[in-house]
Amino acid sequence: MDSASTDGLTDLEFVEAPSDLVPGIYEGGLKTWECSIDLAERLSQLVGPDPGRSLRNKRIIEAATSGSISIHLQDYNDLVFRLVTLPNMILTWYMSPASSAFRTKSSETDTDDDADPLPPVDTSVAGELPISPALVSSFMKSLKEYDIELRFFSGSWETFNLQQTGGKYDIVITSETIYRTDSLPSLLDLMWKACTGVEDSELDKLTQQQLAINSSEEYPGRKESESSLCVVAAKLVYFGVGGGVVEFERAVENGTPSDVRRSRGQVETIWRREEGVKRNVMQIHWN
């Protein structure tokens, strides 16, 4: 696929670059970080044994119409979606029962000896999945049949506009995004808006109310009216970058000088790894 360059670098040059992070240009999205796996494992427990039923009618952002599942994904770089996210979603679909009709039809109609064979539906066996027009068409058809909407948004967190995406989300998840303290205000602002549905036009009305809140006040636990699930996975400390869990918890619970309008919240650690690289999965309860 031909692609536009980012700051003079092509997609392949970014893939082969020695650095995992170029601040303001590339934010590490081409790599699978440990906490992403932690988040996936914890999320499977949080949504229950029947995720298809649990997520029905839900809007998800890795921060709709009746009966649908809307999944919105955001990353700083669009090349992450083209090279990693979408190919992995197609591969996940191919390895699931949802692709059985495509696989059956392909095996019955494929008479071209030069055509790339489809790999077995077995994650323990190495293989390559050829991305053909027929496969893409079947993937899109399957999304429609299961009433799943996928949307991809690239850019900084400040550019994510909830007025254009439909407002409040039911599930907001993020992983390995708290590594820099100077980016926490914009991240928390997006997470809070996505969980509450509060728009910028409404924030001014809340400013005086928020200024009156004592930052040392103890907040109550999760309210019955709280409906959005907000989960963050991160390393305890990001050495050499400045961020970490302690700084994140402080920003959520006490706020920062630049976000006096945002409601505060509580951070609940729902999973912790103590061995090796220390990692947490946290659930955020907004007040």
HUVEN-V41376 format. One record per pair of residues at least 6 apart in sequence whose ideal C-beta (glycine too) atoms are under 7 Angstrom apart, sorted by sequence separation. I is the first residue (numbers start at 1). J is the second residue. D is the distance in Angstrom with one decimal. If there is no record, write none. Layout:
i=I j=J d=D
i=I j=J d=D
This chain:
i=21 j=27 d=6.4
i=48 j=54 d=4.9
i=64 j=70 d=4.0
i=75 j=81 d=6.4
i=93 j=99 d=5.5
i=178 j=184 d=6.5
i=238 j=244 d=5.5
i=273 j=279 d=4.5
i=3 j=10 d=6.6
i=21 j=28 d=5.0
i=44 j=51 d=6.9
i=47 j=54 d=4.4
i=120 j=127 d=6.7
i=143 j=150 d=6.6
i=153 j=160 d=5.9
i=237 j=244 d=4.3
i=255 j=262 d=6.7
i=3 j=11 d=4.5
i=6 j=14 d=6.8
i=20 j=28 d=4.8
i=47 j=55 d=6.4
i=119 j=127 d=3.0
i=236 j=244 d=5.9
i=272 j=280 d=5.3
i=57 j=66 d=6.7
i=119 j=128 d=6.4
i=178 j=187 d=7.0
i=235 j=244 d=6.9
i=236 j=245 d=5.1
i=255 j=264 d=5.8
i=271 j=280 d=7.0
i=57 j=67 d=6.3
i=60 j=70 d=6.7
i=119 j=129 d=5.7
i=177 j=187 d=5.9
i=254 j=264 d=6.9
i=271 j=281 d=4.1
i=20 j=31 d=5.9
i=56 j=67 d=6.4
i=58 j=69 d=6.0
i=59 j=70 d=4.5
i=60 j=71 d=4.8
i=61 j=72 d=4.6
i=62 j=73 d=4.9
i=63 j=74 d=6.4
i=234 j=245 d=5.9
i=253 j=264 d=5.9
i=269 j=280 d=5.4
i=270 j=281 d=5.5
i=14 j=26 d=5.9
i=60 j=72 d=6.8
i=62 j=74 d=6.7
i=73 j=85 d=6.1
i=106 j=118 d=5.9
i=252 j=264 d=6.9
i=253 j=265 d=6.7
i=270 j=282 d=6.7
i=56 j=69 d=6.5
i=61 j=74 d=6.7
i=252 j=265 d=4.9
i=253 j=266 d=6.5
i=269 j=282 d=5.4
i=270 j=283 d=5.2
i=55 j=69 d=5.2
i=116 j=130 d=3.9
i=234 j=248 d=6.7
i=253 j=267 d=6.5
i=268 j=282 d=6.5
i=15 j=30 d=6.0
i=103 j=118 d=6.4
i=252 j=267 d=5.2
i=267 j=282 d=5.2
i=268 j=283 d=4.7
i=14 j=30 d=6.6
i=267 j=284 d=6.0
i=268 j=285 d=6.5
i=7 j=25 d=4.9
i=249 j=267 d=4.6
i=6 j=25 d=6.2
i=172 j=191 d=5.6
i=265 j=284 d=5.3
i=266 j=285 d=4.5
i=6 j=26 d=6.7
i=265 j=285 d=5.7
i=265 j=286 d=4.4
i=172 j=194 d=4.8
i=265 j=287 d=5.8
i=172 j=195 d=5.6
i=263 j=286 d=5.6
i=264 j=287 d=5.7
i=263 j=287 d=5.1
i=169 j=194 d=4.6
i=95 j=121 d=5.6
i=168 j=194 d=7.0
i=169 j=195 d=6.8
i=95 j=123 d=6.4
i=158 j=186 d=5.1
i=168 j=196 d=6.6
i=157 j=186 d=4.4
i=168 j=197 d=3.1
i=156 j=186 d=6.8
i=157 j=187 d=5.4
i=160 j=190 d=5.5
i=167 j=197 d=4.7
i=162 j=193 d=5.5
i=162 j=194 d=6.6
i=252 j=284 d=6.2
i=102 j=135 d=6.8
i=157 j=190 d=4.5
i=195 j=228 d=3.9
i=94 j=129 d=5.8
i=195 j=230 d=5.2
i=245 j=280 d=5.2
i=102 j=138 d=3.9
i=163 j=199 d=6.1
i=162 j=199 d=6.4
i=91 j=129 d=5.9
i=99 j=138 d=6.9
i=191 j=230 d=6.0
i=215 j=254 d=4.7
i=215 j=255 d=6.3
i=235 j=277 d=6.1
i=236 j=278 d=3.8
i=99 j=142 d=6.8
i=235 j=278 d=6.8
i=236 j=279 d=6.6
i=98 j=142 d=5.0
i=235 j=279 d=5.3
i=236 j=280 d=6.2
i=219 j=264 d=6.5
i=221 j=266 d=7.0
i=29 j=75 d=4.7
i=93 j=139 d=5.6
i=234 j=280 d=6.0
i=29 j=76 d=6.6
i=219 j=266 d=5.3
i=29 j=77 d=5.6
i=98 j=146 d=6.8
i=233 j=281 d=4.7
i=27 j=76 d=4.1
i=90 j=139 d=5.4
i=93 j=142 d=6.3
i=211 j=260 d=5.8
i=27 j=77 d=6.7
i=30 j=80 d=5.9
i=210 j=260 d=5.7
i=231 j=281 d=6.6
i=232 j=282 d=4.9
i=26 j=77 d=5.9
i=29 j=80 d=3.5
i=210 j=261 d=5.5
i=213 j=264 d=6.7
i=231 j=283 d=5.5
i=232 j=284 d=6.3
i=30 j=83 d=6.5
i=207 j=260 d=6.8
i=210 j=263 d=6.8
i=230 j=283 d=6.6
i=30 j=84 d=5.8
i=178 j=232 d=6.8
i=207 j=261 d=4.9
i=230 j=284 d=4.1
i=29 j=84 d=6.9
i=206 j=261 d=5.9
i=172 j=228 d=6.3
i=178 j=234 d=4.9
i=170 j=227 d=6.9
i=171 j=228 d=7.0
i=176 j=233 d=7.0
i=170 j=228 d=5.9
i=171 j=229 d=4.8
i=172 j=230 d=4.6
i=173 j=231 d=4.9
i=174 j=232 d=5.5
i=175 j=233 d=4.2
i=176 j=234 d=6.3
i=203 j=261 d=4.6
i=169 j=228 d=6.3
i=170 j=229 d=6.9
i=179 j=238 d=4.0
i=226 j=285 d=6.2
i=168 j=228 d=6.9
i=180 j=241 d=5.7
i=181 j=242 d=5.2
i=179 j=241 d=4.7
i=180 j=242 d=6.0
i=181 j=243 d=5.1
i=180 j=243 d=5.0
i=188 j=251 d=6.0
i=222 j=285 d=4.7
i=179 j=243 d=4.3
i=184 j=248 d=6.6
i=188 j=252 d=6.4
i=221 j=285 d=6.9
i=14 j=79 d=6.3
i=178 j=243 d=5.1
i=181 j=247 d=5.1
i=184 j=251 d=4.6
i=11 j=79 d=4.7
i=15 j=83 d=6.9
i=219 j=287 d=5.2
i=178 j=248 d=4.5
i=189 j=259 d=6.0
i=192 j=262 d=5.2
i=6 j=77 d=6.4
i=81 j=152 d=4.6
i=185 j=256 d=5.1
i=188 j=259 d=6.6
i=192 j=263 d=6.2
i=11 j=83 d=6.0
i=184 j=256 d=6.6
i=6 j=79 d=6.7
i=81 j=154 d=6.8
i=185 j=258 d=4.8
i=189 j=262 d=5.8
i=185 j=259 d=4.8
i=188 j=262 d=6.5
i=3 j=79 d=6.2
i=78 j=154 d=3.8
i=71 j=148 d=6.8
i=77 j=154 d=6.2
i=69 j=147 d=6.7
i=71 j=149 d=6.9
i=76 j=154 d=6.8
i=3 j=82 d=6.6
i=68 j=147 d=4.3
i=69 j=148 d=4.9
i=70 j=149 d=4.4
i=71 j=150 d=5.5
i=72 j=151 d=4.7
i=73 j=152 d=5.4
i=74 j=153 d=4.6
i=75 j=154 d=5.9
i=76 j=155 d=6.8
i=67 j=147 d=5.7
i=68 j=148 d=7.0
i=76 j=156 d=6.6
i=1 j=82 d=6.4
i=68 j=149 d=6.0
i=72 j=153 d=6.5
i=64 j=149 d=6.2
i=74 j=160 d=6.0
i=196 j=286 d=6.1
i=195 j=286 d=5.4
i=72 j=165 d=6.0
i=191 j=284 d=6.8
i=192 j=286 d=5.8
i=63 j=169 d=6.8
i=59 j=166 d=6.5
i=61 j=169 d=4.8
i=60 j=169 d=6.4
i=63 j=172 d=4.1
i=59 j=169 d=4.7
i=60 j=170 d=6.7
i=63 j=173 d=6.7
i=59 j=170 d=5.2
i=60 j=171 d=4.4
i=61 j=172 d=5.3
i=62 j=173 d=5.2
i=63 j=174 d=5.6
i=58 j=170 d=4.1
i=62 j=174 d=6.5
i=58 j=171 d=6.0
i=63 j=190 d=6.1
i=63 j=191 d=5.8
i=43 j=173 d=6.5
i=63 j=194 d=5.0
i=61 j=194 d=5.4
i=39 j=173 d=6.2
i=39 j=175 d=4.6
i=36 j=175 d=4.6
i=35 j=175 d=4.7
i=36 j=176 d=6.7
i=35 j=176 d=5.0
i=33 j=175 d=6.7
i=33 j=176 d=4.4
i=46 j=229 d=6.5
i=43 j=231 d=6.5
i=42 j=231 d=6.9
i=39 j=231 d=6.6
i=39 j=233 d=3.9
i=38 j=233 d=5.0
i=36 j=233 d=7.0
i=35 j=233 d=3.9
i=35 j=234 d=5.8
i=35 j=235 d=6.5
i=42 j=270 d=6.4
i=42 j=271 d=5.3
i=38 j=271 d=6.7
i=42 j=281 d=4.6
i=38 j=279 d=5.8
i=39 j=281 d=6.2
i=34 j=277 d=6.7
i=38 j=281 d=5.4
i=35 j=279 d=5.6
i=34 j=279 d=6.3
